Amino acid sequence: MGHSAAVWDYRAATEITKDWNGVDKIVLRSPRGASARVSLHGGQVTSWRNDQGEELLFTSSKFGNCGSLEQHGFARNKIWTIDENPPPLGPNDSHAKSFIDLLLKPSEEDLKCWPHSFEFRLRVSLAADGSLALISRIRNVNGKPFSFSFAYHTYLSVSDISEVRIEGLETLDYLDNLCQKERFTEQGDAITFESEVDRVYLSTPNVVAVLDHERKRTYVIRKDGLPDVRFLTPPKAVRGGIPICFPQFGNCGSLEQHGFARNKIWTIDENPPPLSPNDSHAKSFIDLLLKPSEEDLKCWPHVWNPWEKKSKSMVDFGDDEYKQMLCVDGAVIEKPVTLKPGEEWTGRVELSVVASTLCSEQFDVQRGMVF
């Protein structure tokens, strides 16, 4: 475990306790009173509070234990260990911060599903100003190359989704998952939400802002090594009411490395659309049909909002809670990462909050400032 800066006592700033399920969790604190909770279950940040004690991450009030376990890759469903002796990071990654280093290695069962050996290191840190940072390092300790996709799923608490806008993605191309992943170009000056949204923005800048007019604050998201951005409002990925902030890692998407269709129960199609005569003449055959369930639909969260109708159909999500959250994912989606043996990839995201007092404020993408 690393050491935080000498401006406050490391032992007082970092505490290891048990969560409701008996799994170790780590509480990080800043000298001004901000805090973050990190669970060894999935390496998930389950709480991030400012110095006023306000929760900045969204959790559904309908807490349950529902949802597909593997819908965001296997990393979030494994028990991580505390990394007592991690390879060094840069001085800025630990200076004046309380932090914890976690480590995930594949089990024998994992290797049966995804036959590649790796070391996944995650540092979660809380700075003196209350900003939260996650740094992921994935090393190929395999004898052959492998490819993977990655995303930080970050569920932000907002006042009302209709009062929120996103800046920093203007004029960019995006894939719209409500239109069979068709490619479009963003035409608006900012992204606002009036209906369901499910998008993946491509080749994005390193700084994106989420402006919440009603609460007069702006989330500033800084990222590195993560070219794409996915949006959900609200999360189809809320499993057990604990979305929060966690890394997704898997073979170009998840443990469902060959798509989820192979892992579903299909039905016999009693009335299929006709095929050509040659496809059935002098042949015995069966027609099968697969349609997505609500749980399947939860597996594809990008820039997305199921909105009112779908929220009511989600057992672990309140009917009106779609108004109170936004998911913004720094991600690698369009072009998966490929690592040769011995190579390491690093991706990081930093979340901070700044005050914003005017509905007409503008966001400077280059400087990461509201003015």
Secondary structure, 3 states (H helix, E strand, C coil): CCCCCCCCCHHHHEEEEECCCCCEEEEEECCCCCEEEEECECCEEEEEECCCCCECECCCCCCCCCCCCCCCECHHHCECEECCCCCCCCHHHCCCEEEEEEEECCCHHHHHHCCCCEEEEEEEEEECCCCEEEEEEEEECCCCCEEEEEEEEEEEECCCHHHEEEECCCCCEEEEHHHCCEEEECCCCCEECCCCCEEEECCCCCEEEEEECCCCEEEEEEEECCCEEEEECCCCCCCCCCCCEEEEEEECCECCCCCHHHHCCCEECCCCCCCCHHHCCCCCCCCEECCCCHHHHCCCCCEECCHHHHHHCCCCCCCCHHHHEEEEEEEEEEEEEEECCCCEEEEEEEEEEEECCCCCCCEECCCCEEC
